[in-house]
Amino acid sequence: MKYCALFGLPVVCGLGVLVGYLTFMDTDYFSGFFLVERFFSRLIAISGGVIAASAFGKGEPARRAWICIAISMLVFIVLDAVPSIGLQPGETFASSSVARGLIGSTSNVLYVIGVWLLVRTWRLVGLELQGSRSARWAVVAVVIILIGLIIGPAVRADFGNFVHGDFEAIFGVIANLADGLTLVLVAPLLLAAVSLRGGLLSWPYLFLTVGQLFWLLLDGLLFSGPGLGFSDLTIKIGGEVLRCLASASLLSAGLAQRLVVKHVDSNPTSLRVMADLHQNHELIG
């Protein structure tokens, strides 16, 4: 039940952000609320990585993975601090735009590395997707199709712009592909964790997967929103709600990870506790 309660974090955060924007929408406080909300969304995501990392001892692979995820979220705060100074509507200084692209791409790469390290860590203790090789590839194929439907148009457009001389468009390609790749890494392992009796190991992966879906929906909204007839204000508010949902899901993942480790051993010192958890199903409950 305590794991199910963690679903409440993204819901409460998302509703709070939505109510806040609707409250300040026609006031002078709208811009200020945007800055504060964006900062706390980043902070929530960082907290998730730090909380999960703190459940493991120094030098453990899982600790390094979660720290890498937390650092990637911290880089986003740096990204928000880089100003985009408008020359005219729709124009910015090239140096600032490039800086934002480089910083954002760095964060995306760090996040993918962190998730890859996390997936690799649990595979080292025997957590693998059940079933035949064809079944595993079928799962990956379904995830890739879903990703293509959500962010495929944005990737094609950004890559086309890059080919035609807009070199900064490559940053959009990197961001979208990073979000997609993360889901490809996490989703199959989520199914493996669910296959264990009790499914305790599945909770951190579940929240990571949910959060990644929110990131993908954000990417899709930013690109497809205008074509669907959404106003700039609707896209901005909707995007921030999705960003907050993704960040809060990462916090839920971190809390779930800590609870899982605590369930096994109140003072874990090595990943063997997770190996024991995998090998002795009676510990899960």
C-alpha positions in Angstrom: 0.0 0.0 0.0 2.9 2.4 0.8 4.2 2.0 -2.7 0.8 2.7 -4.3 0.7 5.9 -2.2 3.7 7.1 -4.1 1.4 7.6 -7.1 0.0 10.5 -5.2 3.2 12.6 -5.4 3.0 13.2 -9.2 -0.8 13.7 -9.0 -0.5 16.3 -6.2 2.4 18.1 -7.8 0.8 18.2 -11.2 -2.5 19.5 -9.9 -0.7 22.1 -7.8 1.2 23.4 -10.8 -2.0 23.5 -12.9 -4.0 25.3 -10.2 -1.1 27.8 -9.7 -0.9 28.6 -13.4 -4.7 29.0 -13.7 -4.6 31.3 -10.6 -1.8 33.6 -11.8 -2.6 33.4 -15.5 -3.9 36.9 -15.9 -1.8 38.5 -13.2 1.7 40.1 -12.9 2.8 37.1 -10.9 2.6 34.6 -13.8 6.3 35.0 -14.9 7.5 34.8 -11.3 5.4 31.6 -10.6 6.9 30.1 -13.8 10.4 30.6 -12.5 9.7 29.3 -9.1 7.7 26.3 -10.3 10.4 25.4 -12.8 13.1 25.5 -10.2 11.2 23.4 -7.7 10.4 20.8 -10.4 14.1 20.4 -11.0 14.7 20.2 -7.3 12.1 17.5 -6.9 13.8 15.4 -9.6 17.2 15.9 -8.0 15.8 14.8 -4.7 14.6 11.5 -6.2 18.1 10.6 -7.4 19.8 11.6 -4.1 17.3 9.7 -2.0 17.7 6.6 -4.0 21.5 6.9 -4.0 21.6 7.3 -0.3 20.1 3.8 0.1 23.3 2.3 -1.1 26.9 2.2 0.3 29.8 4.1 -1.2 31.2 2.5 -4.4 28.1 0.5 -5.2 27.0 0.5 -8.9 23.4 1.4 -8.1 24.6 4.4 -6.0 26.7 5.7 -9.0 23.7 5.2 -11.3 21.3 7.3 -9.2 23.9 10.0 -8.6 24.4 10.3 -12.3 20.6 10.7 -12.7 20.6 13.3 -10.0 23.5 15.2 -11.6 21.6 15.2 -15.0 18.7 17.0 -13.3 21.1 19.4 -11.6 22.5 20.3 -15.0 19.0 21.4 -16.0 19.1 24.0 -13.3 22.2 25.4 -14.9 20.4 25.3 -18.2 17.6 27.4 -16.8 20.1 29.9 -15.6 21.5 30.5 -19.1 19.6 33.5 -20.4 18.0 33.7 -23.8 18.0 37.4 -24.6 15.5 38.3 -27.3 16.7 40.6 -30.1 13.3 40.5 -31.8 10.3 38.1 -31.4 11.6 34.6 -32.1 15.3 35.6 -32.1 18.0 35.0 -29.6 21.8 35.5 -29.3 23.4 32.6 -31.1 25.9 32.1 -28.3 23.2 31.8 -25.7 21.1 29.4 -27.9 24.1 27.2 -28.5 25.1 27.2 -24.8 21.6 26.1 -23.9 21.7 23.4 -26.5 25.1 22.0 -25.3 24.0 22.1 -21.6 20.7 20.5 -22.4 22.3 17.7 -24.4 24.8 17.1 -21.6 22.0 16.6 -19.2 20.2 14.3 -21.6 23.3 12.1 -22.1 24.0 12.0 -18.4 20.4 10.8 -17.7 20.7 8.1 -20.3 24.0 7.0 -18.8 22.5 6.9 -15.3 19.6 4.8 -16.4 21.9 2.5 -18.4 24.1 2.0 -15.3 21.0 1.2 -13.3 19.7 -1.3 -15.8 23.1 -2.9 -16.0 23.4 -3.1 -12.2 20.2 -5.1 -11.8 21.1 -7.4 -14.7 24.3 -8.2 -12.9 22.2 -9.7 -10.1 20.1 -11.7 -12.5 17.1 -9.6 -13.2 16.4 -10.3 -16.8 13.3 -10.2 -19.0 11.5 -13.5 -18.9 10.5 -15.5 -22.0 12.1 -16.2 -25.3 14.4 -13.9 -27.3 11.6 -13.1 -29.7 9.3 -12.1 -26.8 12.0 -9.7 -25.5 12.4 -8.1 -28.9 8.6 -7.9 -29.2 8.5 -5.8 -26.0 11.2 -3.5 -27.3 9.4 -3.2 -30.7 6.2 -2.1 -29.0 8.1 0.5 -27.0 9.9 1.8 -30.1 6.6 2.1 -32.0 5.1 4.0 -29.1 8.1 6.3 -29.0 7.9 6.8 -32.8 4.2 7.8 -32.6 4.9 10.4 -29.9 8.2 12.0 -30.9 8.8 10.7 -34.4 7.5 13.8 -36.1 9.7 16.1 -33.9 12.8 14.0 -34.6 12.2 14.0 -38.3 11.6 17.8 -38.4 14.7 18.6 -36.3 16.9 16.3 -38.3 15.6 17.8 -41.5 16.4 21.3 -40.3 19.8 20.1 -39.3 20.5 18.6 -42.7 19.4 21.9 -44.3 21.9 24.0 -42.4 20.2 24.6 -39.0 23.0 23.1 -36.9 21.3 24.0 -33.6 18.5 21.6 -34.5 20.7 18.7 -33.6 20.1 19.5 -30.0 16.4 18.8 -30.4 17.3 15.5 -32.0 19.5 14.6 -29.1 16.9 15.5 -26.5 14.1 13.6 -28.1 16.2 10.5 -28.8 17.6 10.5 -25.3 14.0 10.4 -23.9 13.1 7.6 -26.2 16.2 5.6 -25.5 15.7 5.8 -21.8 12.2 4.3 -22.1 13.6 1.5 -24.3 16.1 0.7 -21.5 13.7 0.8 -18.6 10.4 -0.7 -19.9 11.7 -4.2 -20.6 13.3 -4.5 -17.2 10.1 -3.3 -15.6 8.4 -6.3 -17.0 11.1 -8.5 -15.6 10.7 -7.1 -12.2 6.9 -7.5 -12.3 7.5 -11.2 -13.1 9.0 -11.8 -9.7 6.5 -12.9 -7.1 5.3 -9.9 -5.2 6.7 -7.5 -7.7 8.6 -5.4 -5.1 11.5 -4.7 -7.4 9.1 -3.4 -10.1 8.2 -0.2 -8.2 11.3 1.9 -9.0 11.2 0.9 -12.6 7.4 1.5 -12.8 7.9 5.1 -11.7 10.9 5.6 -13.9 8.8 4.3 -16.9 5.8 6.6 -16.0 8.1 9.6 -15.7 9.7 8.8 -19.0 6.3 8.7 -20.7 5.6 12.2 -19.3 8.8 13.4 -20.8 7.9 11.9 -24.2 4.4 13.5 -24.0 6.1 16.9 -23.2 8.3 16.5 -26.3 5.2 15.6 -28.4 3.2 18.5 -27.0 5.9 21.1 -27.7 6.2 20.0 -31.3 2.7 18.9 -32.2 0.8 21.4 -30.0 0.6 24.2 -32.6 -0.5 21.9 -35.3 -3.3 20.6 -33.1 -4.6 24.1 -32.6 -3.3 24.7 -29.0 -2.4 28.2 -28.1 1.1 29.2 -26.9 -0.3 29.7 -23.4 -1.9 26.2 -23.4 1.3 24.6 -24.6 3.3 26.4 -22.0 1.1 25.5 -19.1 0.5 21.9 -20.3 4.3 21.5 -20.8 5.0 22.7 -17.3 2.4 20.3 -15.8 4.0 17.4 -17.7 7.4 18.5 -16.6 6.3 18.5 -13.0 4.7 15.1 -13.4 7.9 13.7 -14.8 10.0 15.2 -12.1 7.7 14.0 -9.3 7.6 10.5 -10.8 11.4 10.5 -10.5 11.0 11.4 -6.8 8.6 8.6 -6.4 11.1 6.2 -8.1 13.8 7.3 -5.7 11.6 6.9 -2.6 10.4 3.5 -3.9 14.0 2.4 -4.4 14.9 3.4 -0.9 11.9 1.5 0.5 12.8 -1.6 -1.5 16.3 -1.6 -0.1 15.0 -0.9 3.4 12.6 -3.8 3.1 15.5 -6.2 2.6 18.0 -4.9 5.0 17.8 -1.7 7.2 21.6 -1.2 6.6 22.4 -2.5 3.1 26.1 -2.6 2.3 26.2 -4.4 -1.0 24.2 -5.3 -4.0 24.1 -8.9 -2.7 20.9 -8.0 -0.9 19.2 -7.4 -4.2 20.6 -10.7 -5.5 19.2 -12.5 -2.5 15.9 -10.7 -3.1 15.9 -12.1 -6.6 16.9 -15.6 -5.6 14.7 -15.9 -2.6 11.2 -14.9 -3.6 9.9 -15.4 0.0 11.6 -12.2 1.0 9.3 -10.3 -1.3 5.9 -9.4 0.1 
